[in-house]
């Protein structure tokens, strides 16, 4: 089951999603549903292609548990939706019957909502013994679904144009050109996307790992991020998505809580993990909070660097927050060639060559991470202090460095940390 977003995030009015409609189109689809329900004297519902509720009529007493869940949550559990889709309804071009007692799915008519063959959703009519669905009822439902299809297609076109427009503006908002950023802020203000007063903004970045199977990215990444953003209330998130990199602008009256961010991250990760084993080949990075749209480029760059850290540093994988990066906040600002040069200092190269099992490297980093406290470092390394001292002496012999020297320790510590950010140097060592 996909994790649910917190209630304060989704609210009661949820006119959003991949098939997002304008208010006018939403009201028109709702009117079609209500009119058909009154004529047939039975409840009618319309879902999108992911079995998320878009419109529903009042009930006439025939609702089952699944319909009630859909009304309350605007969606059904992901596992249930998948089982329904596994029945093949996505390929239906004509009405058909669906029933599954194990799911609590009472027999109901499923009418595909399409426009010139393009699937846009499903119209549902529940049947019960005292009120069977007649042939004439099916014909009325088909006509109503065709009308709804026109509106949904129009809504999709409007939504796509608006999304493309906003993506272009957001790209300018995080560009390196100050004038472009200023114009982007004006455009968003003019369209009343965000309020004039200061509020918290931050960026969540998503990128394929360096170990991902494709070097050009994953088209599923783009779709997963767009779907996740589409599920949120207008004004709380906007996405810029491509197959090789994607990011979301997170907004709200208050900074997003850890729970909200994790729920959004999990939705994207779960979507990408569908049909695969284990975690998806992506990492996530969360930038710091800014209070002006004109400063969003700062959070954007922080988020990208945090996602890079999550990719390269095991302790951060698969999700790193900029605020948790410590010294990597500085080190990640270096370009790749500088990193490679620093991480390949002669002392560290000599240690890598002599340390076939990586024990000395791990001991050195542990020693430096604990500010030269041998007692603590030995405890963390789970070895006796005498053994740890022997390793330190061996490190000094191999590197020619004095671990009692602040300069030598700083040089080795920086080189080790940068080494973690440089896959090429790691492959040369143990």
N, C-alpha and C positions, 0 to 999 in steps of 0.2 A: 504494500500500500504506500502510495506517495505521501510523504510527510505534509501535514497541513500547515498553512501559514497562520500566524497568530490572528485572532479575531479582530484586533484593532487594525490589521493590515487589509483584511478583505472586506469588512463592513457588510452592510445589508444591500446596498445598491451596487451590483457587480456587472456593469455593462462594459465588459472588456473581453480580451482573449483574441485568439487568432482570427476569429470572425467578428471582431469588434464592429459595432454599428454606431452610426450617429444616433442621436436621440430620436430624430424623426423616423429613421428606419426601424429602430427598436420598437417604437410605439406602433408602427405599422405591422410588424411581425406579431406583436402582442395582440393587436386587434384581430388579425387573422385567426390566431389561436382561440381567442375568446369567442369570436363569431362562430367558428366551427364547433366549439364545445357547446354553445347554446343551441345550435341547430341539431346536434346529435344527442344532446343531453348526456354527455360523458366527458370526462376530463381529457385534455389534449396537452401534450408537451412537445417542445422542439429542443433537441440537443445539437451541439456542434459535432464535428467528425471525431472528436475525442470523448464523446459521451459526457460532455459538460452542458448543464442546463442553460438554455438561452431564454426561453419563454415557456410559461405554463399557465393553464387556466385554473379556475376554481375547481374543487372536487365535487363529485356527485356520489361519493360513497364507495367507489370501486378501487381506490388507491391501495397499493400493497406497500410492504416495508421499503422496497427499493425506491419507489416513487417518493415516499416520505423522506427518505435519506437524501434524495436528489434535490427536493424542494428546500430542505433545511440547510444543506451544505453547498448547494449549487453544483454538486458533482457527486459521483459515487466512488467507492474505493477503487484504486487503480487496478487491483487484481480482478475485480468484478468487471470493470470496463474492458479489460483485455479478454476475458472469457466471452463477453458478448461480441466483441469484434472478431474473435476467433470463429464465430458462427458464420463468418463470411459476408456480413451485411454491408461492408464497405464496397463490395462489388455488385450489390443489388441495384438493378435499374427499375424493378417493379416491386410493389408491396409484397410483404411476406410476413409469416408468423414466427414469433420468438417466444420460447417458454423454457424455464429451467427452475424446477422446484427446489433444487439444492441451493440456488442463489436467492431464493425468495422472489423469483421473477415469474409473476403470473402471466398467463397467455396474453399476448398483446400484439397488435398490428404495428409493424415497422414500415413506414413509408419513406423511401429515400428522398431527401431534399437535394435536388440537383439543378444546375443551370447549364444547358447545352452539354450535358454529360459530366460536368464538373461536380464532384461530390462536395456538398456544403453542410450537410447535417442529416438528421433523422427526425421524423414526426412519429409520435407514439400515441396509440389509443389502446387502453386496457380493456379487455373483454371479461365479463363475468357472466355466470349462467343465467341470471335473471335478465340480462340485457345484452344479447349477442350482437356482434357487429354484422350488419347486413351488407349485401353487395352495394346497395346505394350509398351506404355510409363510407365504404371503401372508395367509391368514386368521388365523393365529396372531399375526402381526405387527400386523395391524389391531386385534385384541383387546387386545394388549399396549399399543399406542399409545393406545387409548381409556382404559385404566386409568391410564397415565402422564398423560394429559390431565387427569383428575380431580385427581391429586396436584399437577400443575403449577399448575392453577387455584387450588387451595387455598393453595399456596405463594405465588402472586401476591397473593392477597387478604391474606395475613398480612404479606407484604412491604410492600404499599401502606399498610396500617394502621400498621405500624411506621415507615415513612418519613414519613407524615403526622404521626405523633406526634413524631418527632424534628425535623421541620421546625418544628413549633410551638414546641418547646423551644428550638431554635436561634434563632428569631426573638426570643424572650425574652432569650436569652443576650447579644444585641447591642442590646437596647433601651436607651433613655435612663434607664429607671427602675432604680435600684440594687437595690431589693428584688426586682424581677422577675428580674434577672440572678442574684442569689443563689439564688433558688428554682430557676432553670434549672440551675445548677451542681449543686444537690442532686439534682435529678431525673436528670441524666445519671450522677451518681455512683451513685445507687440502682439504676439499670438497668445499671451496670457497663459503660457504653459506653467510658469512659476510666479509666485507673488513678488511684489516689489521689495518687501522687507527682507532683512537677512534671515536665513534659515540654514540648517546644516545640510551639506551635500558631501558625498564621498563616492568613490569609484570602486567597483568590484571588477577585477580583470580576470579573464579566463583565457588560457593559452595551451596548446598541445605541448606535451613534454618533449624533451630532446630524444627520448626513446620511442616516441610515437612511430607507428609503422609507416605513416605517410609523411612525406616531406612537404607536401603542399597543403596540409591541413585536412580537416574532416568536415565535409558538408553538414554532417549531423550536428556539429558544434554550433553552426550558425542557426539552425532550426531550433535546437534546444534552448539557446539563450533567448531567441525571439519569442518562443512559446512561454518561457518562464516570465519574461517581462510582460507579455500579453495577459497573463493571469492576474496581474496586480492592478490595483486601482490607478486610474489616471492621475498623474502628478506625483506618484510615489517612486516610479522607476521608468527609465528609458534606456534602450539598448542600441549599441552599435555592434553589429555582428558580421563576421566573415568566417570562412572556413579555417583560417590560420590564426585569428585573434578575435576576441570579442570582449566587450566591457559594458557594464551597466552603471548608469548614474542613479544613485540611491538618494532619495529626498524624503522630506517629511517635516513635521513640526518639531520633532526631536530626532537626534541621531538614531539610526537603526540599532536595535538591541542585538546582542550576540545571537539570541535565539532566532530573530528574524533573518539575519544574515546567513546563519547556518541552514535554516530551512530553505532559503532561496538557493544556496549553494548545493544542498542535497538534491533539490529538484533537478537541477541541471546535471549533476553527477549521475543521478538515477536514470535520467533520460538517455544519457550517453552510454550507460552501462547496459542498457537493454540488449539482450541477446549476446552479451559478452560475459566472460568470467572475470571476477575481481573488479578492481577500481578502473575507471576510464583513464585513458592516456591524456589527462589534462591536469593542470594545476590552477590554483586560484590565488589571487592576491588582493588584499583590501587596503586601499589608500587611507590616509588620514582624513579627518573631517575639516572642511572649509566652510565658511559662512557666506561667501560671495561666489556667484557663478563665475565671475571673472578670475577667480583663483582655482577653478576646478582642474585646470591643467596640472596644478601641483599634486592634487590627489591622484590624478590619472597616471602621472609618472611614478608616483610612489606605489600605486597598485601594480603597475607593470613590473617594477623592480621586486616587489614582494612575490609576485607570481613566479618570477625568475628564481628567486631564492627558494621557493617551494619546490621548484624543479631540480635545483642543483644541490641543495642542502637537505639531507635525509631527515634531519630533526624537524624541519618545517613542513615537509610534504604531508598532504597535498594542498594545504591551505595556510598561507602566511599573512599575518597582519603587519603592515608597515611599522606600527608602534612596537612590535615585538622583535624587530630585526637586530636591535643593538648595534654592534660595530658594522654589520652588513649594510646599514643605512649609508655609511660612508663608502664602503668598498664597492657596492653595486653601482656607484656613479662612475667608476673607472670603465674605460672601453676595453674590449676583449684583448687587444694587443698589449695594453699596459698590464692587464691582469696576468697574461701569460708570462710577461717579462718578470714581474714581481714574484710570481709563484715558482719561477725556475731559478731562484738564487742558488749559487753554487753549494752553499751549506745544506740546503734542503735537497738538492739533487744528489749530493753525496749520501745523505741519510736514506733517501729512497733506494739508492743502488745497493746499500748495505743491509737494508731492512726488508728481507724477502717475505716476511709474514706480516708486516705492518705493525708489529708490536711497539717498536721504538717511536714510530710516528704517533701512534695512539697515546703512548705514555707521555710524549713531549706535549701534545696538545692538552691532555688532561692536566699536566703540571702547570702549564701556562694559563689555562682556563681558571685554575684555582689559585692564581696569584702566587705561584711558587710554594704553596703550602704542601709539603711532601706528605704530611699525615693525612690530610683530606684527599689528596690525589691518589695515594696508595689505597685508601679505603674505597674510593670510587672505582679504581681499577681492580679491586679485589685481590691485591697481592700484599705481601709483607713489605714493610718499609725498607728493609735491607735490600730486597729484590728491586724495589723501585729506585733506590739510590744507585744500585749497580747499572740499571738501565740509563739513568741520567749521566753517569760517568761515561758509559759507552757512547751516548749521544754527543757528549763534549769531545770525545776522542775522534769520532767520525766527522763531525761538522767543523771542529776547530773553534767552536764558539764557547764562551764562558757564560754558563747559565746563571751566574751571579751578577752578570752585567745587565743593567737595564736596557742598554742599546741592543745588545745581542738578543735578549729575550723579546724585545719589541719587534725586531726584524724577523725573527723566526715565527712569532705569533701572527703577524700580518701575513707572512708568506703562507702559513698553514690555512688561515681563513680564506685567503684569496684562492688557494689551491682547491678549496671546496667549490668555488665558483667557476673553476676552469676544468671542464671534463677532459681536455687534451692532456693536461698535466697529471691528472689522476690515473690516466691509462698508462702513463710511463712508469709509474711507481708500482708498489705492491698491490 
